[in-house]
Amino acid sequence: MLVAFVDGLVIQYYIGVYEVAQLREMTPYLKRVLLQALRTEDEAKG
């Protein structure tokens, strides 16, 4: 999942959807999204 997410961002960068400044600005949000997605069910409960 992590590889697919990062790969998608790289592809979007190369085709011009995002610029470096936009990605830097989005980094804290993307970090939270990835960490939340990678949490296990037990971690989410407690």
N, C-alpha and C positions, 0 to 999 in steps of 0.2 A: 504494500500500500504506500509506504513511504517513497519508494523508488518511483512509482507511478505518479505520485503527487509532484515530486521534484522534477521528474521528466516533463510533466505537463507544463510546469512553470518555465522550464528551459525552452521548450518548444514555443510557448507563447511569447517569450522574450525575443527569440530569433525571428518570429514572424511579425513582430512589431506591436503586439497587444500591450505589452508592458515595457517601460523603460527602467533603467537601473534605479533611478530616483524613486519611482513608484514602488518597486520591489523592496527597497530599503525602508520605505514608509510603511509598507504592509507587513514587514518581518515580524513585529510583535504579535499581530493578529494571526498570521500564518503559523507561528510557533504554538500559540494556544490551541488552534484548530488541530494541528498535528498531534500535540500531546494529548488532547482530549480524545482523539480518534484512536490513539494507541493504548489508552488505558484499558486494563482488564476489567471484567465485570465486578470482581471482588473489590478492586480499588474504587470503582464508581459507587459502590454501596457504602463504603466505610471510610 
